[in-house]
Protein backbone atom coordinates (compact mmCIF):
# COMPACT_ATOMS: atom_id res chain seq x y z
CA UNK A 1 0.00 0.00 0.00
CA UNK A 2 1.44 3.38 -1.01
CA UNK A 3 1.73 6.35 1.33
CA UNK A 4 -0.60 8.32 -0.95
CA UNK A 5 -3.33 5.70 -0.53
CA UNK A 6 -3.49 6.49 3.21
CA UNK A 7 -2.35 10.09 3.48
CA UNK A 8 -2.91 13.18 1.33
CA UNK A 9 0.33 14.51 -0.09
CA UNK A 10 0.89 18.25 0.00
CA UNK A 11 4.14 20.03 -0.75
CA UNK A 12 5.72 23.38 0.00
CA UNK A 13 5.90 25.74 -2.96
CA UNK A 14 9.14 27.67 -3.55
CA UNK A 15 8.87 30.92 -1.57
CA UNK A 16 12.25 31.09 0.19
CA UNK A 17 15.21 32.09 -2.00
CA UNK A 18 18.60 31.57 -0.30
CA UNK A 19 20.51 32.94 -3.29
CA UNK A 20 18.62 36.23 -2.95
CA UNK A 21 16.93 36.14 -6.37
CA UNK A 22 13.13 35.76 -6.34
CA UNK A 23 12.29 33.34 -9.16
CA UNK A 24 8.60 33.50 -10.11
CA UNK A 25 9.19 31.45 -13.27
CA UNK A 26 10.21 28.61 -10.94
CA UNK A 27 7.03 29.11 -8.90
CA UNK A 28 4.87 28.94 -12.05
CA UNK A 29 6.55 25.77 -13.35
CA UNK A 30 6.44 24.14 -9.94
CA UNK A 31 2.76 24.88 -9.31
CA UNK A 32 1.69 23.62 -12.72
CA UNK A 33 3.72 20.43 -12.41
CA UNK A 34 2.54 19.79 -8.84
CA UNK A 35 -1.06 19.76 -10.07
CA UNK A 36 -0.16 17.47 -12.98
CA UNK A 37 1.45 15.02 -10.54
CA UNK A 38 -1.60 15.05 -8.26
CA UNK A 39 -0.33 16.82 -5.15
CA UNK A 40 -3.31 17.66 -2.95
CA UNK A 41 -2.05 20.99 -1.68
CA UNK A 42 0.61 23.68 -2.06
CA UNK A 43 1.95 25.49 0.99
CA UNK A 44 3.85 28.52 2.18
CA UNK A 45 4.84 29.85 5.61
CA UNK A 46 5.31 33.22 7.30
CA UNK A 47 8.61 34.97 7.95
CA UNK A 48 8.20 38.74 8.28
CA UNK A 49 11.53 40.07 9.56
CA UNK A 50 15.12 38.89 9.32
CA UNK A 51 17.67 38.44 6.56
CA UNK A 52 16.25 35.39 4.66
CA UNK A 53 14.58 36.29 1.37
CA UNK A 54 11.00 35.08 1.90
CA UNK A 55 7.82 36.13 0.12
CA UNK A 56 4.84 37.17 2.25
CA UNK A 57 2.24 34.40 2.40
CA UNK A 58 -0.96 36.29 1.58
CA UNK A 59 0.11 37.87 -1.74
CA UNK A 60 2.04 34.69 -2.54
CA UNK A 61 -1.06 32.53 -2.06
CA UNK A 62 -3.04 34.99 -4.17
CA UNK A 63 -0.51 34.35 -6.93
CA UNK A 64 -0.75 30.58 -6.45
CA UNK A 65 -4.54 30.82 -6.62
CA UNK A 66 -4.20 32.23 -10.14
CA UNK A 67 -1.66 29.60 -11.18
CA UNK A 68 -3.67 26.56 -10.05
CA UNK A 69 -7.17 25.16 -10.35
CA UNK A 70 -7.29 21.96 -8.28
CA UNK A 71 -4.74 21.88 -5.49
CA UNK A 72 -5.65 23.43 -2.17
CA UNK A 73 -3.42 26.30 -1.08
CA UNK A 74 -2.36 26.92 2.49
CA UNK A 75 -0.14 28.79 4.91
CA UNK A 76 1.38 27.04 7.91
CA UNK A 77 1.38 29.20 9.89
CA UNK A 78 0.51 32.86 10.33
CA UNK A 79 1.35 34.11 13.81
CA UNK A 80 -2.05 35.56 14.58
CA UNK A 81 -1.02 38.29 17.02
CA UNK A 82 1.05 40.00 14.31
CA UNK A 83 -2.10 40.80 12.33
CA UNK A 84 -5.03 43.15 12.70
CA UNK A 85 -7.98 40.75 12.77
CA UNK A 86 -10.28 42.88 10.59
CA UNK A 87 -7.68 43.28 7.86
CA UNK A 88 -6.73 39.61 8.12
CA UNK A 89 -10.36 38.49 7.91
CA UNK A 90 -10.80 40.60 4.77
CA UNK A 91 -7.59 39.38 3.13
CA UNK A 92 -8.31 35.71 3.79
CA UNK A 93 -11.97 35.87 2.79
CA UNK A 94 -10.97 37.55 -0.48
CA UNK A 95 -8.25 34.95 -1.05
CA UNK A 96 -10.68 32.10 -0.45
CA UNK A 97 -13.04 33.59 -3.02
CA UNK A 98 -10.21 34.14 -5.50
CA UNK A 99 -9.12 30.51 -5.18
CA UNK A 100 -12.61 29.12 -5.56
CA UNK A 101 -12.76 27.89 -1.98
CA UNK A 102 -9.37 26.14 -1.85
CA UNK A 103 -7.72 28.00 1.04
CA UNK A 104 -6.48 26.42 4.28
CA UNK A 105 -5.53 28.93 6.97
CA UNK A 106 -2.82 27.84 9.39
CA UNK A 107 -2.64 29.95 12.54
CA UNK A 108 -0.32 29.81 15.51
CA UNK A 109 0.41 31.48 18.82
CA UNK A 110 4.08 32.02 18.00
CA UNK A 111 7.09 30.76 19.89
CA UNK A 112 8.61 34.11 20.86
CA UNK A 113 6.49 36.52 22.90
CA UNK A 114 9.23 39.17 22.74
CA UNK A 115 8.80 39.28 18.97
CA UNK A 116 5.36 40.90 19.39
CA UNK A 117 6.81 44.26 20.45
CA UNK A 118 7.91 44.76 16.83
CA UNK A 119 4.23 44.74 15.87
CA UNK A 120 3.05 46.98 18.68
CA UNK A 121 1.39 44.10 20.52
CA UNK A 122 1.94 43.54 24.26
CA UNK A 123 3.25 40.06 25.09
CA UNK A 124 0.98 39.63 28.10
CA UNK A 125 -2.13 37.43 27.93
CA UNK A 126 -1.09 35.91 24.61
CA UNK A 127 -3.39 32.93 24.85
CA UNK A 128 -6.44 35.06 25.59
CA UNK A 129 -5.57 37.37 22.69
CA UNK A 130 -5.18 34.36 20.40
CA UNK A 131 -8.48 32.77 21.43
CA UNK A 132 -10.38 36.05 21.09
CA UNK A 133 -8.81 36.73 17.69
CA UNK A 134 -10.00 33.32 16.43
CA UNK A 135 -13.52 34.09 17.65
CA UNK A 136 -13.37 37.54 16.03
CA UNK A 137 -12.27 36.10 12.68
CA UNK A 138 -15.10 33.60 12.66
CA UNK A 139 -17.62 36.28 13.58
CA UNK A 140 -16.40 38.49 10.71
CA UNK A 141 -16.58 35.54 8.31
CA UNK A 142 -20.09 34.45 9.25
CA UNK A 143 -22.06 37.40 10.66
CA UNK A 144 -23.28 40.66 9.11
CA UNK A 145 -22.30 42.60 11.10
CA UNK A 146 -19.88 40.82 13.42
CA UNK A 147 -21.00 40.43 17.02
CA UNK A 148 -17.84 39.51 18.92
CA UNK A 149 -16.68 41.69 21.82
CA UNK A 150 -13.96 40.32 24.12
CA UNK A 151 -11.61 41.70 26.74
CA UNK A 152 -8.76 42.40 24.31
CA UNK A 153 -10.34 42.10 20.86
CA UNK A 154 -13.64 43.54 19.70
CA UNK A 155 -15.12 43.62 16.19
CA UNK A 156 -18.75 44.10 17.15
CA UNK A 157 -20.60 46.06 14.47
CA UNK A 158 -17.92 45.59 11.78
CA UNK A 159 -18.83 43.93 8.49
CA UNK A 160 -16.71 42.53 5.66
CA UNK A 161 -17.82 41.39 2.21
CA UNK A 162 -17.42 39.05 0.53
CA UNK A 163 -17.51 36.33 3.10
CA UNK A 164 -15.29 33.29 2.42
CA UNK A 165 -16.46 30.82 -0.21
CA UNK A 166 -16.01 27.97 2.29
CA UNK A 167 -18.36 27.67 5.23
CA UNK A 168 -16.46 27.28 7.43
CA UNK A 169 -13.13 28.53 6.19
CA UNK A 170 -10.83 25.87 7.71
CA UNK A 171 -8.36 26.94 10.38
CA UNK A 172 -5.54 24.50 11.10
CA UNK A 173 -3.63 25.25 14.29
CA UNK A 174 0.13 24.96 14.31
CA UNK A 175 0.81 23.66 17.80
CA UNK A 176 3.44 21.62 19.62
CA UNK A 177 2.98 22.04 23.39
CA UNK A 178 0.37 19.73 24.91
CA UNK A 179 -1.84 22.67 25.95
CA UNK A 180 -1.63 24.06 22.43
CA UNK A 181 -2.67 20.73 20.89
CA UNK A 182 -5.65 20.66 23.25
CA UNK A 183 -6.51 24.21 22.17
CA UNK A 184 -6.26 23.19 18.51
CA UNK A 185 -8.78 20.37 18.92
CA UNK A 186 -11.10 22.57 20.94
CA UNK A 187 -11.10 25.61 18.63
CA UNK A 188 -9.71 24.55 15.25
CA UNK A 189 -10.57 22.62 12.10
CA UNK A 190 -7.22 20.81 11.90
CA UNK A 191 -3.78 20.47 13.45
CA UNK A 192 -0.27 20.76 11.98
CA UNK A 193 2.94 19.48 13.50
CA UNK A 194 5.58 22.10 12.78
CA UNK A 195 8.53 21.37 10.56
CA UNK A 196 10.75 22.44 13.43
CA UNK A 197 9.14 20.01 15.90
CA UNK A 198 11.51 17.31 17.11
CA UNK A 199 11.25 13.94 15.34
CA UNK A 200 11.15 12.00 18.62
CA UNK A 201 8.46 14.26 20.11
CA UNK A 202 6.10 14.37 17.14
CA UNK A 203 4.65 10.84 17.56
CA UNK A 204 3.62 11.73 21.12
CA UNK A 205 1.85 14.89 19.96
CA UNK A 206 0.21 13.00 17.10
CA UNK A 207 -1.12 10.38 19.51
CA UNK A 208 -2.42 13.13 21.80
CA UNK A 209 -4.16 14.90 18.90
CA UNK A 210 -5.77 11.63 17.77
CA UNK A 211 -7.05 10.87 21.26
CA UNK A 212 -8.42 14.38 21.80
CA UNK A 213 -10.02 14.37 18.35
CA UNK A 214 -11.82 11.13 19.16
CA UNK A 215 -12.94 12.41 22.56
CA UNK A 216 -14.30 15.57 20.90
CA UNK A 217 -16.31 13.49 18.42
CA UNK A 218 -14.43 14.87 15.44
CA UNK A 219 -13.32 12.88 12.40
CA UNK A 220 -10.30 13.09 10.15
CA UNK A 221 -12.60 14.54 7.47
CA UNK A 222 -13.51 17.57 9.60
CA UNK A 223 -10.32 17.70 11.70
CA UNK A 224 -7.27 16.43 9.77
CA UNK A 225 -3.89 15.92 11.40
CA UNK A 226 -0.95 17.08 9.31
CA UNK A 227 2.84 17.36 9.46
CA UNK A 228 5.34 19.63 7.73
CA UNK A 229 8.41 17.52 6.94
CA UNK A 230 11.73 19.09 6.00
CA UNK A 231 13.46 16.47 3.88
CA UNK A 232 16.07 15.69 1.27
CA UNK A 233 16.42 12.70 -1.04
CA UNK A 234 20.01 11.82 -1.81
CA UNK A 235 21.82 8.48 -1.93
CA UNK A 236 24.83 10.45 -0.68
CA UNK A 237 23.68 10.99 2.90
CA UNK A 238 26.56 13.24 3.92
CA UNK A 239 25.84 15.56 0.98
CA UNK A 240 22.15 15.77 1.91
CA UNK A 241 23.07 16.47 5.53
CA UNK A 242 25.47 19.24 4.53
CA UNK A 243 22.98 20.99 2.26
CA UNK A 244 20.17 20.76 4.81
CA UNK A 245 22.47 22.03 7.55
CA UNK A 246 23.36 25.06 5.43
CA UNK A 247 19.68 25.78 4.82
CA UNK A 248 18.75 25.52 8.51
CA UNK A 249 21.56 27.92 9.29
CA UNK A 250 20.23 30.33 6.67
CA UNK A 251 16.54 30.19 7.59
CA UNK A 252 16.48 29.37 11.31
CA UNK A 253 19.95 30.58 12.27
CA UNK A 254 20.41 27.16 13.88
CA UNK A 255 22.48 24.63 11.95
CA UNK A 256 22.15 21.99 14.70
CA UNK A 257 18.35 21.97 14.45
CA UNK A 258 18.52 20.03 11.19
CA UNK A 259 19.63 16.77 12.80
CA UNK A 260 16.74 16.95 15.27
CA UNK A 261 13.89 17.58 12.82
CA UNK A 262 14.71 16.75 9.18
CA UNK A 263 14.42 13.45 7.30
CA UNK A 264 17.14 12.81 4.74
CA UNK A 265 19.18 10.27 2.87
CA UNK A 266 18.41 7.50 0.42
CA UNK A 267 14.78 7.26 -0.78
CA UNK A 268 14.21 4.04 1.17
CA UNK A 269 15.17 5.73 4.44
CA UNK A 270 12.91 8.74 3.81
CA UNK A 271 10.07 6.48 2.69
CA UNK A 272 10.36 4.40 5.85
CA UNK A 273 9.91 7.47 8.06
CA UNK A 274 6.98 8.83 6.05
CA UNK A 275 5.30 5.42 6.08
CA UNK A 276 5.68 5.19 9.86
CA UNK A 277 4.03 8.58 10.39
CA UNK A 278 1.34 7.81 7.82
CA UNK A 279 0.49 4.54 9.56
CA UNK A 280 0.46 6.36 12.91
CA UNK A 281 -2.31 8.64 11.68
CA UNK A 282 -1.01 11.63 9.71
CA UNK A 283 -3.85 12.63 7.36
CA UNK A 284 -1.83 15.06 5.22
CA UNK A 285 1.89 15.61 4.71
CA UNK A 286 3.32 19.01 3.90
CA UNK A 287 6.53 17.79 2.31
CA UNK A 288 9.18 20.50 2.38
CA UNK A 289 12.28 20.06 0.22
CA UNK A 290 14.53 23.10 0.56
CA UNK A 291 16.86 22.71 -2.43
CA UNK A 292 16.63 21.16 -5.91
CA UNK A 293 12.91 21.63 -5.48
CA UNK A 294 11.78 20.67 -8.98
CA UNK A 295 13.77 17.44 -8.83
CA UNK A 296 12.32 16.65 -5.41
CA UNK A 297 8.82 17.38 -6.72
CA UNK A 298 9.19 14.55 -9.24
CA UNK A 299 10.99 12.09 -6.97
CA UNK A 300 8.63 12.58 -4.02
CA UNK A 301 5.61 11.95 -6.25
CA UNK A 302 7.08 8.53 -7.10
CA UNK A 303 8.25 7.77 -3.58
CA UNK A 304 4.80 8.44 -2.06
CA UNK A 305 2.87 6.68 -4.82
CA UNK A 306 1.20 9.68 -6.42
CA UNK A 307 2.47 8.43 -9.78
One Martini backbone bead per residue (centre of mass of N, CA, C, O) as a GRO file, in nm:
protein
  307
    1UNK     BB    1   0.095   0.037   0.024
    2UNK     BB    2   0.072   0.357  -0.025
    3UNK     BB    3   0.093   0.661   0.108
    4UNK     BB    4  -0.134   0.798  -0.077
    5UNK     BB    5  -0.364   0.591   0.023
    6UNK     BB    6  -0.364   0.731   0.329
    7UNK     BB    7  -0.220   1.014   0.245
    8UNK     BB    8  -0.200   1.326   0.189
    9UNK     BB    9  -0.014   1.522  -0.062
   10UNK     BB   10   0.185   1.780   0.020
   11UNK     BB   11   0.360   2.095  -0.081
   12UNK     BB   12   0.605   2.310  -0.096
   13UNK     BB   13   0.649   2.619  -0.220
   14UNK     BB   14   0.839   2.837  -0.361
   15UNK     BB   15   0.952   3.121  -0.113
   16UNK     BB   16   1.258   3.062  -0.071
   17UNK     BB   17   1.577   3.258  -0.138
   18UNK     BB   18   1.906   3.210  -0.075
   19UNK     BB   19   2.028   3.373  -0.338
   20UNK     BB   20   1.815   3.641  -0.357
   21UNK     BB   21   1.638   3.535  -0.607
   22UNK     BB   22   1.338   3.585  -0.735
   23UNK     BB   23   1.145   3.297  -0.880
   24UNK     BB   24   0.855   3.288  -1.067
   25UNK     BB   25   0.904   3.072  -1.280
   26UNK     BB   26   0.935   2.845  -1.079
   27UNK     BB   27   0.657   2.866  -0.950
   28UNK     BB   28   0.495   2.806  -1.206
   29UNK     BB   29   0.612   2.530  -1.275
   30UNK     BB   30   0.558   2.392  -1.004
   31UNK     BB   31   0.251   2.423  -0.985
   32UNK     BB   32   0.179   2.278  -1.246
   33UNK     BB   33   0.322   2.007  -1.181
   34UNK     BB   34   0.182   1.940  -0.915
   35UNK     BB   35  -0.096   1.898  -1.045
   36UNK     BB   36  -0.017   1.677  -1.246
   37UNK     BB   37   0.083   1.477  -1.004
   38UNK     BB   38  -0.142   1.519  -0.749
   39UNK     BB   39  -0.123   1.725  -0.550
   40UNK     BB   40  -0.327   1.848  -0.288
   41UNK     BB   41  -0.106   2.073  -0.195
   42UNK     BB   42   0.002   2.417  -0.133
   43UNK     BB   43   0.279   2.584   0.045
   44UNK     BB   44   0.339   2.815   0.310
   45UNK     BB   45   0.509   3.075   0.505
   46UNK     BB   46   0.607   3.279   0.785
   47UNK     BB   47   0.834   3.570   0.727
   48UNK     BB   48   0.903   3.897   0.810
   49UNK     BB   49   1.178   3.902   0.949
   50UNK     BB   50   1.501   3.937   0.837
   51UNK     BB   51   1.735   3.798   0.596
   52UNK     BB   52   1.560   3.621   0.455
   53UNK     BB   53   1.419   3.535   0.143
   54UNK     BB   54   1.065   3.605   0.178
   55UNK     BB   55   0.750   3.560   0.098
   56UNK     BB   56   0.446   3.664   0.143
   57UNK     BB   57   0.166   3.470   0.189
   58UNK     BB   58  -0.080   3.624   0.072
   59UNK     BB   59   0.025   3.712  -0.210
   60UNK     BB   60   0.130   3.431  -0.283
   61UNK     BB   61  -0.147   3.283  -0.275
   62UNK     BB   62  -0.275   3.458  -0.489
   63UNK     BB   63  -0.089   3.358  -0.710
   64UNK     BB   64  -0.151   3.054  -0.684
   65UNK     BB   65  -0.453   3.077  -0.748
   66UNK     BB   66  -0.383   3.165  -1.058
   67UNK     BB   67  -0.198   2.884  -1.115
   68UNK     BB   68  -0.453   2.720  -1.015
   69UNK     BB   69  -0.742   2.462  -0.977
   70UNK     BB   70  -0.707   2.212  -0.747
   71UNK     BB   71  -0.523   2.281  -0.539
   72UNK     BB   72  -0.459   2.346  -0.239
   73UNK     BB   73  -0.407   2.635  -0.024
   74UNK     BB   74  -0.139   2.720   0.221
   75UNK     BB   75  -0.068   2.822   0.562
   76UNK     BB   76   0.232   2.735   0.780
   77UNK     BB   77   0.215   2.996   0.975
   78UNK     BB   78   0.027   3.236   1.123
   79UNK     BB   79   0.085   3.492   1.341
   80UNK     BB   80  -0.182   3.636   1.477
   81UNK     BB   81  -0.072   3.887   1.650
   82UNK     BB   82   0.047   4.043   1.388
   83UNK     BB   83  -0.264   4.087   1.322
   84UNK     BB   84  -0.528   4.240   1.202
   85UNK     BB   85  -0.837   4.099   1.206
   86UNK     BB   86  -0.986   4.259   0.987
   87UNK     BB   87  -0.779   4.244   0.764
   88UNK     BB   88  -0.744   3.937   0.768
   89UNK     BB   89  -1.033   3.860   0.704
   90UNK     BB   90  -1.038   4.000   0.429
   91UNK     BB   91  -0.800   3.864   0.290
   92UNK     BB   92  -0.897   3.562   0.326
   93UNK     BB   93  -1.173   3.585   0.195
   94UNK     BB   94  -1.069   3.679  -0.080
   95UNK     BB   95  -0.881   3.435  -0.131
   96UNK     BB   96  -1.101   3.219  -0.126
   97UNK     BB   97  -1.253   3.330  -0.366
   98UNK     BB   98  -1.012   3.333  -0.574
   99UNK     BB   99  -0.976   3.001  -0.532
  100UNK     BB  100  -1.256   2.854  -0.495
  101UNK     BB  101  -1.227   2.722  -0.205
  102UNK     BB  102  -0.884   2.639  -0.128
  103UNK     BB  103  -0.832   2.736   0.160
  104UNK     BB  104  -0.577   2.719   0.420
  105UNK     BB  105  -0.556   2.818   0.765
  106UNK     BB  106  -0.268   2.886   0.943
  107UNK     BB  107  -0.236   2.905   1.302
  108UNK     BB  108  -0.046   3.085   1.563
  109UNK     BB  109   0.109   3.194   1.858
  110UNK     BB  110   0.403   3.161   1.896
  111UNK     BB  111   0.735   3.137   2.038
  112UNK     BB  112   0.785   3.469   2.061
  113UNK     BB  113   0.687   3.722   2.260
  114UNK     BB  114   0.903   3.949   2.199
  115UNK     BB  115   0.822   3.990   1.894
  116UNK     BB  116   0.555   4.171   1.936
  117UNK     BB  117   0.678   4.459   1.966
  118UNK     BB  118   0.717   4.510   1.657
  119UNK     BB  119   0.373   4.515   1.640
  120UNK     BB  120   0.244   4.654   1.902
  121UNK     BB  121   0.230   4.398   2.101
  122UNK     BB  122   0.158   4.265   2.384
  123UNK     BB  123   0.269   3.974   2.560
  124UNK     BB  124   0.036   3.963   2.724
  125UNK     BB  125  -0.213   3.742   2.705
  126UNK     BB  126  -0.185   3.553   2.448
  127UNK     BB  127  -0.409   3.340   2.461
  128UNK     BB  128  -0.648   3.529   2.474
  129UNK     BB  129  -0.588   3.679   2.211
  130UNK     BB  130  -0.606   3.432   2.032
  131UNK     BB  131  -0.894   3.336   2.097
  132UNK     BB  132  -1.035   3.605   2.023
  133UNK     BB  133  -0.936   3.620   1.729
  134UNK     BB  134  -1.080   3.370   1.631
  135UNK     BB  135  -1.367   3.466   1.701
  136UNK     BB  136  -1.354   3.721   1.524
  137UNK     BB  137  -1.311   3.591   1.252
  138UNK     BB  138  -1.571   3.419   1.251
  139UNK     BB  139  -1.763   3.655   1.273
  140UNK     BB  140  -1.674   3.801   1.009
  141UNK     BB  141  -1.738   3.535   0.823
  142UNK     BB  142  -2.069   3.499   0.934
  143UNK     BB  143  -2.144   3.803   1.009
  144UNK     BB  144  -2.410   4.075   0.964
  145UNK     BB  145  -2.264   4.180   1.172
  146UNK     BB  146  -2.042   4.158   1.394
  147UNK     BB  147  -2.045   4.030   1.761
  148UNK     BB  148  -1.763   4.052   1.883
  149UNK     BB  149  -1.671   4.089   2.245
  150UNK     BB  150  -1.384   4.137   2.426
  151UNK     BB  151  -1.120   4.223   2.618
  152UNK     BB  152  -0.905   4.269   2.358
  153UNK     BB  153  -1.126   4.196   2.134
  154UNK     BB  154  -1.318   4.396   1.886
  155UNK     BB  155  -1.597   4.364   1.614
  156UNK     BB  156  -1.845   4.501   1.676
  157UNK     BB  157  -2.023   4.604   1.374
  158UNK     BB  158  -1.857   4.475   1.172
  159UNK     BB  159  -1.802   4.444   0.806
  160UNK     BB  160  -1.755   4.190   0.551
  161UNK     BB  161  -1.691   4.185   0.191
  162UNK     BB  162  -1.666   3.897   0.126
  163UNK     BB  163  -1.719   3.603   0.210
  164UNK     BB  164  -1.631   3.307   0.227
  165UNK     BB  165  -1.673   3.024   0.038
  166UNK     BB  166  -1.624   2.877   0.293
  167UNK     BB  167  -1.837   2.667   0.523
  168UNK     BB  168  -1.591   2.674   0.672
  169UNK     BB  169  -1.300   2.823   0.718
  170UNK     BB  170  -1.014   2.661   0.756
  171UNK     BB  171  -0.845   2.597   1.072
  172UNK     BB  172  -0.503   2.538   1.134
  173UNK     BB  173  -0.311   2.441   1.398
  174UNK     BB  174  -0.007   2.538   1.522
  175UNK     BB  175   0.125   2.278   1.741
  176UNK     BB  176   0.311   2.138   2.039
  177UNK     BB  177   0.206   2.179   2.290
  178UNK     BB  178  -0.026   2.032   2.475
  179UNK     BB  179  -0.213   2.280   2.515
  180UNK     BB  180  -0.218   2.349   2.208
  181UNK     BB  181  -0.350   2.090   2.110
  182UNK     BB  182  -0.606   2.124   2.274
  183UNK     BB  183  -0.684   2.395   2.140
  184UNK     BB  184  -0.709   2.291   1.853
  185UNK     BB  185  -0.946   2.090   1.903
  186UNK     BB  186  -1.142   2.302   2.027
  187UNK     BB  187  -1.103   2.550   1.782
  188UNK     BB  188  -1.045   2.381   1.529
  189UNK     BB  189  -0.994   2.214   1.183
  190UNK     BB  190  -0.686   2.153   1.261
  191UNK     BB  191  -0.349   1.998   1.255
  192UNK     BB  192   0.007   2.101   1.292
  193UNK     BB  193   0.320   1.986   1.257
  194UNK     BB  194   0.606   2.116   1.277
  195UNK     BB  195   0.908   2.128   1.118
  196UNK     BB  196   1.057   2.202   1.412
  197UNK     BB  197   0.980   1.947   1.526
  198UNK     BB  198   1.062   1.680   1.695
  199UNK     BB  199   1.082   1.359   1.601
  200UNK     BB  200   1.043   1.224   1.896
  201UNK     BB  201   0.778   1.403   1.966
  202UNK     BB  202   0.556   1.381   1.748
  203UNK     BB  203   0.412   1.108   1.817
  204UNK     BB  204   0.291   1.216   2.082
  205UNK     BB  205   0.121   1.446   1.957
  206UNK     BB  206  -0.040   1.271   1.766
  207UNK     BB  207  -0.174   1.092   1.980
  208UNK     BB  208  -0.312   1.323   2.127
  209UNK     BB  209  -0.480   1.432   1.888
  210UNK     BB  210  -0.638   1.170   1.839
  211UNK     BB  211  -0.769   1.147   2.117
  212UNK     BB  212  -0.907   1.428   2.124
  213UNK     BB  213  -1.071   1.392   1.868
  214UNK     BB  214  -1.239   1.156   1.967
  215UNK     BB  215  -1.354   1.294   2.226
  216UNK     BB  216  -1.487   1.532   2.035
  217UNK     BB  217  -1.620   1.393   1.772
  218UNK     BB  218  -1.404   1.388   1.552
  219UNK     BB  219  -1.279   1.380   1.224
  220UNK     BB  220  -1.061   1.361   0.956
  221UNK     BB  221  -1.251   1.535   0.775
  222UNK     BB  222  -1.291   1.782   1.012
  223UNK     BB  223  -0.986   1.689   1.152
  224UNK     BB  224  -0.690   1.713   1.046
  225UNK     BB  225  -0.363   1.562   1.043
  226UNK     BB  226  -0.044   1.722   1.024
  227UNK     BB  227   0.293   1.747   0.844
  228UNK     BB  228   0.586   1.902   0.841
  229UNK     BB  229   0.866   1.805   0.611
  230UNK     BB  230   1.188   1.807   0.624
  231UNK     BB  231   1.377   1.722   0.318
  232UNK     BB  232   1.607   1.470   0.159
  233UNK     BB  233   1.713   1.331  -0.149
  234UNK     BB  234   2.004   1.109  -0.107
  235UNK     BB  235   2.245   0.872  -0.140
  236UNK     BB  236   2.419   1.106  -0.023
  237UNK     BB  237   2.405   1.175   0.301
  238UNK     BB  238   2.624   1.394   0.353
  239UNK     BB  239   2.517   1.592   0.140
  240UNK     BB  240   2.236   1.633   0.256
  241UNK     BB  241   2.325   1.730   0.534
  242UNK     BB  242   2.482   1.981   0.440
  243UNK     BB  243   2.248   2.128   0.290
  244UNK     BB  244   2.052   2.139   0.528
  245UNK     BB  245   2.234   2.285   0.728
  246UNK     BB  246   2.260   2.544   0.564
  247UNK     BB  247   1.957   2.611   0.562
  248UNK     BB  248   1.911   2.627   0.871
  249UNK     BB  249   2.108   2.860   0.904
  250UNK     BB  250   1.959   3.060   0.720
  251UNK     BB  251   1.657   3.045   0.842
  252UNK     BB  252   1.710   2.976   1.172
  253UNK     BB  253   2.006   3.002   1.289
  254UNK     BB  254   2.026   2.657   1.311
  255UNK     BB  255   2.218   2.392   1.232
  256UNK     BB  256   2.138   2.170   1.457
  257UNK     BB  257   1.831   2.126   1.397
  258UNK     BB  258   1.831   1.929   1.159
  259UNK     BB  259   1.894   1.655   1.322
  260UNK     BB  260   1.602   1.683   1.485
  261UNK     BB  261   1.385   1.714   1.212
  262UNK     BB  262   1.494   1.583   0.967
  263UNK     BB  263   1.471   1.404   0.648
  264UNK     BB  264   1.733   1.185   0.517
  265UNK     BB  265   1.844   1.038   0.211
  266UNK     BB  266   1.756   0.769   0.104
  267UNK     BB  267   1.453   0.682  -0.010
  268UNK     BB  268   1.404   0.446   0.191
  269UNK     BB  269   1.439   0.613   0.449
  270UNK     BB  270   1.220   0.824   0.397
  271UNK     BB  271   0.986   0.629   0.351
  272UNK     BB  272   0.987   0.497   0.629
  273UNK     BB  273   0.906   0.752   0.788
  274UNK     BB  274   0.644   0.823   0.638
  275UNK     BB  275   0.502   0.554   0.690
  276UNK     BB  276   0.498   0.569   0.997
  277UNK     BB  277   0.325   0.832   1.013
  278UNK     BB  278   0.090   0.736   0.844
  279UNK     BB  279   0.016   0.488   1.026
  280UNK     BB  280  -0.023   0.682   1.288
  281UNK     BB  281  -0.222   0.937   1.141
  282UNK     BB  282  -0.150   1.101   0.903
  283UNK     BB  283  -0.347   1.295   0.668
  284UNK     BB  284  -0.114   1.524   0.599
  285UNK     BB  285   0.144   1.625   0.399
  286UNK     BB  286   0.420   1.868   0.422
  287UNK     BB  287   0.640   1.879   0.199
  288UNK     BB  288   1.002   2.012   0.245
  289UNK     BB  289   1.193   2.107   0.028
  290UNK     BB  290   1.507   2.326  -0.004
  291UNK     BB  291   1.624   2.184  -0.264
  292UNK     BB  292   1.582   2.086  -0.563
  293UNK     BB  293   1.263   2.110  -0.608
  294UNK     BB  294   1.188   1.982  -0.883
  295UNK     BB  295   1.317   1.708  -0.830
  296UNK     BB  296   1.154   1.644  -0.572
  297UNK     BB  297   0.874   1.653  -0.694
  298UNK     BB  298   0.915   1.392  -0.861
  299UNK     BB  299   1.031   1.189  -0.647
  300UNK     BB  300   0.797   1.216  -0.435
  301UNK     BB  301   0.572   1.109  -0.615
  302UNK     BB  302   0.693   0.822  -0.630
  303UNK     BB  303   0.745   0.752  -0.331
  304UNK     BB  304   0.425   0.800  -0.245
  305UNK     BB  305   0.229   0.716  -0.511
  306UNK     BB  306   0.113   0.926  -0.718
  307UNK     BB  307   0.286   0.767  -0.976
   0.00000   0.00000   0.00000
